[in-house]
Amino acid sequence: MKLPKAAAAHRYTQSSLLPSATALEDSGSSGNGSIPPALAAAIAVVDEMEQEQPAPEEVKASPFTDLEALKFKEGLERPPSVFDNLDDLKIDLDDDDDTSEELLTTVPIRRPGKRYFRAHPSDEYQFTAYILEDADNKTTYFIMPEVGRTIAEDSEIKKVILALCINRSDVMFFWPIPASGTFRDSGLRAVGLARVDWIKAIGDLKLGGFRTRKAKEHYDEPGWPAVMPSVNELLSLAFHGNIVDSPEHPAVRDL
């Protein structure tokens, strides 16, 4: 700890190095005001001790002292944003091409599931056929009648009624209804109801048929094509050339 020079000198006079405090006082009072040599020597020692003391460490200012300076301000550098120019991102609704026409390229063969659907009102769009559903390849094969009659009883080939239906997304599909048994009867009844109302038809093995529910909410009429394709065209789009015309066809050879 640093001592004032006068205090250090006083302390030094109490040591054995100087005669006494009284002697120093007498010596100082009898002279011309100069510091006695002994006291000057004591002050020099104190000065030397002060010089040997390490300088105090500088306390660094906290970066959070001035929070206002840390706030983001306009003009400071920042990464560019895609939203800097909103005019470039606006979409002109008038650019939509409403003159285009959707082309029908496929007609799935599947069950209605738990979605509401409608059935085409014409019997023309129901067709009885032999089919083979390959779940592994997600492919449905059309089996020519002569092949189906030969191997259907001892294989996975099914005889079904393909009923043309459409869901609320205006996607047409063929519903393969079993051509015999109780599922046939309840399936055809569901198709009859679906010609005039939106319904659901969910298979129930315990019931031995389809549970049918009618939509309580009013939905718009289905969006059948303005120019309805023939059933021939729709069947071609449904099977995509997956036709089994021989018992030696790879799809049925090992059945």
C-alpha positions in Angstrom: 0.0 0.0 0.0 1.4 3.4 -0.9 2.0 5.9 1.9 2.1 9.7 1.6 5.6 11.0 1.7 5.1 12.9 5.0 3.6 9.8 6.6 6.4 7.6 5.3 9.0 10.0 6.6 7.3 10.1 10.0 7.3 6.3 10.1 10.9 6.3 9.1 11.9 8.6 12.0 10.5 6.0 14.4 13.0 3.4 13.2 16.5 2.8 14.6 18.0 4.4 11.5 17.4 8.0 12.7 18.2 9.4 16.1 14.6 10.3 17.1 11.6 12.3 15.9 12.5 15.1 18.3 16.0 15.4 16.9 14.6 15.7 13.4 12.1 18.3 14.5 14.8 20.3 16.2 17.1 20.0 13.2 14.4 21.2 10.9 13.3 24.1 13.0 16.9 25.4 13.4 17.8 25.5 9.8 16.6 27.5 6.8 13.6 25.3 5.9 15.5 22.6 4.0 14.8 18.9 4.7 17.4 17.3 6.9 19.6 14.7 5.1 18.2 11.9 7.2 14.6 12.7 6.3 15.5 13.2 2.6 17.1 9.7 2.7 13.9 8.3 4.2 11.7 9.9 1.5 14.0 8.5 -1.2 13.5 5.0 0.2 9.8 5.5 0.1 9.9 6.8 -3.4 11.9 3.7 -4.5 9.3 1.4 -2.8 6.4 3.2 -4.6 8.2 2.7 -7.9 8.5 -1.0 -7.3 4.7 -1.4 -6.7 3.0 -3.1 -9.8 0.7 -0.9 -11.7 -3.0 -1.7 -11.1 -4.7 -3.8 -13.7 -6.9 -1.9 -16.2 -10.6 -2.8 -15.8 -12.1 -3.5 -19.2 -15.4 -1.9 -19.9 -18.3 -4.3 -20.3 -19.7 -4.4 -23.9 -23.2 -4.3 -22.4 -22.6 -1.0 -20.6 -24.4 0.9 -23.5 -27.2 -1.3 -24.7 -28.4 1.4 -27.0 -25.2 1.1 -29.0 -25.8 -2.6 -29.5 -29.2 -2.2 -31.1 -29.5 -2.8 -34.8 -29.7 0.5 -36.7 -30.6 1.2 -40.3 -27.5 1.6 -42.4 -25.4 -1.0 -40.6 -24.2 -3.9 -42.6 -26.5 -7.0 -42.6 -26.9 -10.1 -44.8 -29.1 -9.5 -47.9 -32.7 -10.8 -47.6 -34.9 -12.2 -50.3 -37.6 -10.0 -48.9 -35.7 -6.7 -49.5 -37.7 -6.0 -52.6 -41.2 -7.2 -52.2 -42.2 -5.8 -55.6 -40.2 -8.6 -57.3 -42.0 -11.2 -55.2 -45.6 -10.2 -56.0 -47.7 -12.7 -58.0 -50.0 -11.3 -60.7 -53.2 -13.3 -60.6 -53.9 -12.3 -64.1 -50.9 -14.5 -65.3 -52.8 -17.7 -64.6 -53.6 -19.5 -67.8 -57.3 -20.3 -67.5 -57.5 -21.4 -71.1 -55.7 -24.7 -70.6 -57.5 -28.0 -70.5 -56.5 -30.9 -68.4 -55.9 -34.1 -70.3 -56.9 -37.5 -68.9 -53.9 -39.8 -68.9 -54.7 -42.4 -66.3 -57.7 -43.9 -64.5 -56.8 -45.7 -61.2 -58.3 -49.0 -60.2 -59.0 -48.9 -56.5 -61.5 -48.9 -53.7 -63.2 -45.7 -52.6 -61.7 -46.0 -49.1 -63.1 -43.6 -46.6 -63.7 -40.8 -49.0 -67.0 -39.6 -50.4 -67.6 -40.5 -54.0 -70.2 -40.6 -56.8 -70.8 -43.2 -59.4 -71.5 -42.6 -63.1 -75.2 -42.8 -63.7 -75.0 -44.9 -66.9 -74.8 -48.7 -66.8 -72.5 -48.3 -69.8 -69.7 -47.5 -67.4 -69.8 -50.8 -65.6 -67.8 -53.6 -67.0 -67.3 -57.2 -65.7 -63.7 -58.5 -66.1 -61.1 -60.8 -64.7 -58.2 -58.9 -63.0 -55.0 -59.7 -61.1 -53.9 -57.2 -58.5 -50.1 -57.4 -57.9 -49.7 -55.5 -54.6 -45.9 -55.8 -54.7 -45.6 -54.0 -58.0 -48.7 -51.9 -57.5 -50.0 -53.1 -60.8 -53.4 -54.3 -61.9 -53.5 -56.7 -64.9 -56.5 -57.3 -67.2 -56.9 -61.0 -67.8 -58.4 -62.0 -71.1 -61.7 -63.9 -70.6 -60.3 -67.2 -72.0 -57.3 -67.1 -69.7 -59.3 -66.1 -66.7 -61.8 -68.9 -67.1 -59.0 -71.4 -67.3 -57.0 -70.4 -64.2 -59.3 -68.2 -62.1 -60.5 -70.9 -59.7 -57.0 -72.0 -58.6 -55.3 -68.6 -58.5 -55.5 -65.0 -57.2 -57.3 -63.9 -60.3 -60.6 -62.2 -59.4 -63.8 -61.7 -61.3 -65.0 -58.2 -60.6 -67.4 -55.5 -61.8 -65.5 -52.3 -62.7 -67.8 -49.4 -61.8 -66.6 -45.9 -62.8 -66.7 -43.5 -59.9 -65.3 -40.0 -59.1 -64.2 -38.4 -55.8 -64.6 -34.9 -54.6 -61.2 -34.0 -56.2 -62.8 -34.9 -59.6 -60.5 -37.9 -60.0 -62.2 -40.7 -61.8 -61.4 -44.3 -60.8 -62.7 -47.8 -61.4 -64.0 -49.5 -58.3 -63.5 -53.3 -58.5 -66.6 -54.8 -56.9 -66.6 -58.6 -56.3 -68.8 -60.2 -59.0 -70.2 -62.7 -56.6 -71.2 -63.1 -52.9 -72.6 -60.6 -50.4 -70.0 -57.9 -51.2 -71.3 -57.9 -54.8 -74.9 -57.1 -53.6 -74.0 -54.4 -51.1 -71.4 -52.9 -53.5 -73.9 -52.6 -56.3 -76.4 -51.0 -53.9 -73.7 -48.5 -52.9 -73.1 -47.7 -56.6 -76.8 -47.1 -57.0 -76.9 -44.7 -54.1 -73.8 -42.9 -55.3 -75.4 -42.1 -58.7 -77.5 -39.4 -56.9 -75.7 -38.7 -53.6 -72.2 -38.4 -52.2 -71.5 -41.5 -50.1 -68.9 -43.6 -48.4 -68.7 -47.3 -48.7 -66.4 -49.1 -46.3 -65.9 -52.9 -46.4 -66.8 -54.8 -43.3 -65.8 -58.5 -43.1 -68.0 -59.2 -40.1 -71.0 -57.6 -41.9 -70.1 -59.4 -45.1 -70.6 -56.3 -47.2 -70.1 -52.5 -47.4 -71.2 -50.1 -44.7 -72.6 -47.1 -46.6 -72.9 -43.6 -45.3 -74.5 -40.6 -47.0 -72.9 -37.1 -46.7 -75.0 -34.8 -44.5 -73.3 -31.7 -45.9 -74.3 -30.5 -49.4 -71.5 -30.9 -51.9 -71.4 -29.7 -55.5 -72.2 -32.1 -58.3 -69.2 -34.1 -59.5 -67.0 -32.7 -62.2 -67.4 -35.3 -64.9 -65.7 -34.4 -68.2 -67.8 -32.3 -70.5 -67.1 -34.8 -73.3 -67.2 -38.1 -71.6 -64.6 -40.7 -72.9 -66.0 -44.1 -73.9 -65.6 -47.0 -71.5 -63.1 -48.5 -74.1 -60.8 -45.4 -73.7 -61.1 -45.4 -70.0 -60.2 -49.1 -69.7 -57.2 -48.5 -71.9 -56.1 -45.7 -69.5 -56.7 -47.9 -66.5 -54.6 -50.9 -67.5 -51.9 -49.2 -69.5 -51.2 -52.3 -71.6 -51.0 -54.7 -68.7 -52.9 -57.4 -70.5 -52.5 -61.1 -69.8 -53.5 -63.0 -72.9 -51.8 -66.3 -72.1 -51.4 -68.7 -69.2 -47.6 -68.3 -69.8 -47.6 -64.6 -69.2 -45.0 -63.8 -66.4 -47.7 -62.3 -64.2 -49.7 -65.5 -64.0 -47.3 -68.3 -64.9 -46.4 -69.2 -61.4 -49.8 -68.7 -59.8 
